[in-house]
Amino acid sequence: MYYFIGIKGSGMAALAIMLSDLGEEVMGSDLDRYFFTQDELVKRGIKIVDFDPENIKKEYTVIIGNAFLEDFPEVIRAREIGCTCYRYHEFLGKLMEDYKTIAIAGSHGKTTTTAMVAQMMAKFKDTGYLIGDGEGYLTKESEYLCLEADEFRRHFLAYRPNYAIINNIEIDHIDYFKDDEDYLSAYQSFVDQVKEAVFYWGDDTECQKLDIKVPSFSFGLDEGNDFRATDIYEDEEGTSFSLFFKDNFIYNFHLPFVGRHLLVDALGVISLGTVLCFDPRVIESAMMHFTSPKRRFKVDEVDDVIFIDDYAHHPTEVMVTLKAAKLRYPDKKIVAIFKPHRASRVVYFADKFKEALSVADDIYLLEFNSIDDKQDGTDISIDYLADLIEGAKVLSEDEKGAKVLSEYHDTVLCFMSSKDIYDLEDLVKNNIKNR
C-alpha cells in the first residue's frame, strides 16, 4: 500500500493516479474540503481520509508531500513505526530510473510546457506524464516519462533525466535561496545531471550563464539561437511563425494559441521534437489539439462577465496574465483578484507585485491561509501588500466577498493564485447566475 500524506497536492495527486493505474494499492490523507485535484482520485476509487496518525500502518510505503515538515503528526508516526518513507521528489526520482525521462524546469511555465510535451510525445511514443495540475498518466508499456522538475529547495536534484527543457530562470522561493547566484547554482547542478541533451531559452540572460556539458540547444526569438522563430504573426485565431535551425529553414508552424510566453514554451517543445527527429507536420498536428492545463488562463463566461482562472503566484506570472487579459479583451474592465502563497514571497517581491497588479483597473486581495504560508517565520497579513497599492481592497472569501464581485457587469474577473481561490470564484458565478 502506498500512503500519501497530502494526497490532494497537485504533484501528489498526479503521482497517486500513476501508481494506481499501474495496479498499485493507493490511499492518502488530506484536509476535509474540496480541491480540484481530487476529481481523478475519486474517479479511480482511491481512498482519501482525514489526517490522523493512526491511519498509517508499518507495512505502508509512505510518500510525504512538500508542505508537511518532520513535526507533522503523520510524518512522526510513519518514521517512528519504521515505514519506508520518501519525500515526493525522492520517490519520483526513483520512479524515473525505469524510463527515458524528459524534465521541464524553469521559474515559470513548467506545467504548460509539460502538457505540451506530453501532447507531442503521445503522437510518437507511449509516454507517461506528471503535470502540475494534478494530471498523471503511466502504463506498463510506457517508454518515456515527462514531468515537471521543481527547483523548490533544490528538489529537482533528485532527478537525473535524459533530456531537460529550461524555460527561464528568475529567482523565486526566497525563503530558501539566498540570492540570484544561489538560485542559478541550483539550475547549474540540475543540468549537470542531465544525461543526453538540454534545451534552454536563449533569450534569457540567466539561462545563458549555464555551463552545459551535454549537447545543448538554445531556442528563442533573438538572433544567435539554435532554434529561432521568425516572421511571427498573431491574431485571435492563433500564432504563425517560421522555424529555423542554425539559419536552416525547418517548417512554417501554425499554433492555436496567442501570447509570446506560450510561443516560447512551444519553441522548447518543438526543439526537443526536432532533435528527436520527429516530423514537424506531426508535431504541429499534436500542438493543434493542445488544451491548457487546469488553472492556466482558463476562460469561462457567466452572463456578461468573463472569468479567467490562473495559477499565477509570482509577480512575473501575474503581469503576464493581466496583460494577456487586456490583449484579449481590450474593451472590458480588468479586475484582479489575487491570493498570495508564502508571505516571504510577498515581502521580497512587494514592489513587483504592486507593478504587476496595477495593470488591472480594480484590485482585490485575499488573505493568506495555506499551511506553509508562514513556515519561514515571515508573519504579515495581506494588509502589508494592500497598503502598498493605491486603491487595492482586501476581500473575504465568503458570500460577502462574492457579493462585491458579483456586482460587476461587462467585466473580466481574473482570479490568480496557486492556492484554492476557485472556491470564491464558484460563489461569484452562482451569485451572477441568480442576480
N, C-alpha and C positions, 0 to 999 in steps of 0.2 A: 504494500500500500504506500502510495506517495501522498504525503500530507503537506498541504501548502498553508503556511502562515501568512495571511493576507492574500487570499486566492483571487480577490476581485481587482487587484492591481493589474494594470494593462499588460505588462510583460508576463506577470504570474498567470493571469487568465489564459493568455495565448499558450504558454508552456504547458499548463494543465490540459488544455484541449489537445495539444500534440501528443502528450503521453497517453491520454485516454484513447485517441484514435489509433495509437499503436497497440492497444489492447491491455494497457496497464490499469490497475485499480487506482483511482484518484479521488481524493476528497480534500476539503480545506475549510479554513475559518476566516471570518471577516466580520465587519460591522453589520448589524441587522438593519440595513437600509438599502435602497436600490442604487446600483451602479450600472451604467450601460454595458459594462464588460461582462456582466453575469448572464446575459441572454443566452450565449452559446454554451455556457456551463450548464445552465438549466436544461437546455435542449438535449444535451447528452446525458442527462440524469446524474451529473456529478454532484455529490452531496456537499452542501455548504452549511456550516454550523456557526454558532456564535463563538467568540473567543472563550476558551476555558482550558486550563492546563490539563484537566482530566480527559480531554479529547485524545491526547497523544499516548500511543502505546509503544512499548520498547521495540517492537518489530517494524515500526514505520520508518520509511526514509522521509526525512523532513526537509522541505525546501522553504527557506526563510526570506520573506520579502524585504526590500531595502529599507522600508520605513520602520522596521522593528529591530530595536537595538538589543544587546545582550541582556538587559534588565527586564525585557518584556516577559511576563509570566509564562507564556507558552514556549518561548525560547529557553528560558531557565529549565523548564520541565524536560524538554527534549534533550538538552545537554546532560541533565542530572541522571536520567534513566538510561543513557547510553545509546540513544537513537543515532543512526547515520544521518548527519546533518550537512546541508550545503546551503550557502547563500545562493540566491537566484543566479548571479553571474557565474559562480563556481560550477553549478550544475550545468549551465548552458555551455560553458567551456568544455566540460567533459562530454556532453552530448555531441558537440561539433566534431569531435575526433572521428566519428563514423561517416562523415560526409565531406564532399567538396564544398567548401563554405565561401560565401560572399558576405562580408560585413560592411555595413554602411555606417560611417561615423560622421561627426560634424556637430557644430553647435545648434544648427537649425536644419530642418528639412529631412531628418533621418526617416521618419515614419512614411512620408510621402514617397521618398526615393526607394525605400524598401518595398513599398507596394508596387511601384513601377518595375523594379527588378523582378519581383515575383510574377507580375503580369507578363513581362517579356520572356522570362525563363520557361514559363509554362508552355510556350509555343515550341520549345526545343527539347527540354529535358524534364523528367519528373523531379520537381523542385519543391522541397518543403520551405516554409517561411514562418517567421515570427515577426509580427508587425505590432508596433506600439499602441495600436488602438484596440488591443485585445483579440486580434485575429491570429490564429495559428493553424498550420496545416503540415502534416508529415505522415508518410506511409512507409511501409517496409520496402517499397520499391523506389523510394526517393534516392536520387543520386546526388543532388545538390541540396544545400540548405542556405537560405539567405535570411539575414536578421539584422536588427539594429545593434550597434555597438556603442553603448553609452559611456561617455567619459566620466560620469559621476563617480567621484572618489577613486578614479582610475580603474573602475570595474572592467573596462574593456581589455585590460591587460591579462584577463583570464582567457582571452580568445587568441587563437593562432590560425587566422583564416587563410585560405588560398588566395583570395582576392579581397581588396578593400577599396571602397569609394569614400573619399573625404570631401564632404560638401563645402565646408567652410570652417574656420577656426576663429571664434570670438569668445573671449573669456566669459564664463558662467560658473555657477556653484562656488561663489566667492567665500562661502563659509569654510571651504576646504582648500581651494587653490590660493596660493599666496599672491600671485601676480600673473601678468601675461606670460612671462618667461616660464614660470612653473606650469601654467596651463599648456603651453606649447610643448614642454618637455614630456607631458603625458602622451600627446599625439606622436611625438618622436619615438617614444618607447613602443607605442602601438604599431606604427609602421615597421619598426624593426622586427616585429613578429610575423609580418605577412610573408607568405611562402612564395607566391608567384608574381603578383603584379599589384600596383597601387594606381588608382585613378584619382586625381585631385583637381579642385577648381583653381585653375591657373591665374585667374584674375584676383585672387585673394593673396594679399601680401604675406599673411601668416603662413598659409599653405606653401608659399614659395620658399619659406625658410626650412622646410623639412629636408633632411638628408636621407633620401630613399635609396636603399641598396639593391632592391629587386627592380626589375623593369618597371618604369613608371610612365604615366601618360597624363598630361595636363589637358583640361577641357575648359572652354570659356568663350568669350566674345572678343577678347583682345588679340591683337597680332602676337605671334610667338607661341600660341598654344598648339599642342599636338593636334587636338580636335577642336575645330573652331566653327561656330555658327555665323554665317554672314547673310546679307540680304533678308533680314528679319522683317516679317510683316505680321501685324496683329490686328484682328478685328473681333467682333462679338462671336464669330464662329470658331476662332482658334488662332493658332500661330503657325506660320510657314517660315522655313529657313533652308539655306543650303549648307550642307555639312562638308567640311574639308578635313583631310588628314595630311598634315605637313604639306599644305598647299595643293594636295591632290583631291579633286572633287570626288565625293563618295555618293551623295544622294540628296535629292530635294525632299525634305520631310514636311508633312502637314499633320499637326497635332491638335487635338480637340480641347485645348485649354489656353488661357491667357494669363500673362504675368511673367516677368523676367525671372522671378525666383523659381517658378515651375519649369521654365525653359532651361535654366541652369541645372536643376535636378535631373531633367530628362537627358541633358547632354552627358552627364556622368553615366547614366544607364546605357545610352546608345553607344558611348565609347567602349564600355565593357563588352556589349554585344558584338561590336565590330571587331575587337581584338579576339573574341571567341569565334570569329568567322561566321557569325550569323548573317543571314541575308537581310539587308536593310529594308527590303519591302515587307518582310515578315515582322521585323522589329516595329516598323510603322503600323502594321496591322494590329499588333499586340497593344501598342500605345493608343490606338484609336478607340479601344474599348476600356481605357483606363478610367476608373472612378476613384475619387479622392477617398482616403481612409476616413473612418468615423472621426468627427470633430475636427476636420481640416477644411475650413471655409465651406461648411455645409449650409446650403441655402434652402430656406423654406418661406412660404408666404401664407399669411393669415389675414384675410380681409385686405386692407390697403397697406399692411405693414410687412416689410421684408425682415426675416430673421437670418442672421449669419451666426453660426456656432463654430468657434475655432479654439484650438488648443493653445493659442498664443499665451506665453507666460514670461518671455524675455522682451525687453523693450524693442529690439530689432523686429521680432515677430509681431508685436502689437502694431508697430509702424507699417509693416508690410500689409497686415490685414486691413487696417483702416484706409490705407492708400488704395488698396485693391477695391475696397467697397466704394470709395469715391470715384474710381475709374469706371466701375461697372454701373454705378447709379449716380451719375453726375448731377441730376436734378432733384435728388432727395436729401433730406436732412440725415446726417450720420450721427448716431448715438452710440457711445462706447459704454459698455457695462463690463468692468474688469474686476476679477477676483484673483489676487496675487497668491503665489505659492512661495514660501520661505521669506521670512521677514528680512533676513540678511541680504537677499537679492534686491528687495525694495530699497533698503538703505544705500547699498552700493551703487545702484543704477537710478537713484531718485531723479536726477536731472534728465536722464534719458527717458525714463517713464513719463516725466512731465512733457517732454518734447513730443514723444510718440502719441500719447493720449490727447494732446492738444490738437491733433489733426481732426478730431471729431468736433461736431458742433456742440454736443452736450456730453457730459462725462459723469458716470455714476461708478462708485467704488464699493466693493463688498469686503466685509471683514475677513481676516484670517480665521480658519477653523480646522486646518489639517493637522494630523498627528505629528508631522515633522516640521511645521512652520517655524517653530521657535526652539528647535532642538539645539541650535548652536549658541543659545543664550541671548539672541537679539530679541528684546521684548518691547515691541512697539504695537500700536493699534493702527488701523487703516487711516486714522486721522493724520498720521505722520505724512502720508502721501497726499491726502486731500488738502491739507493746509498749504502744500506747495503749488497746487494747480488752481488757478483762478476759475471760479465757477463750478468746480468739482463738488459733487454731493455724495454723501455716504448713504447707501441704501440697504435696507434689511432684506434678508432672503425669506420673505414670507408674503402673505396676502397683501400686507400694507405696501411692501416694496413693489409687488406685482401690479398693484393698482396704479402706482405712479407711472410705470412704464406702459400700461395698457391705455393710458390717456393719449398716447401719440397716434397721429394719423399720417399717412403718406410719408413714412419714415423707414430708415434702415436701422434696426437694433442689432449691434454687434456684441455678442456675448463671448468674452475671451477669458480663458482660464485653463490651466492643466488639471484643475480640480472639478468638483461636481456642481458647476454653475448651471448645468442643464435643468436642475430642479426648478430654479427660479424661472428659467425660460419657459418651461412647461406651464407654470402657473400663469405667466403673462399670456401665452397662447390661449389658454382656457378662458381667461378674462375677456380677451378680444373677441373670441367666438361668441361670448354671451352678452356683449355690450349692446 
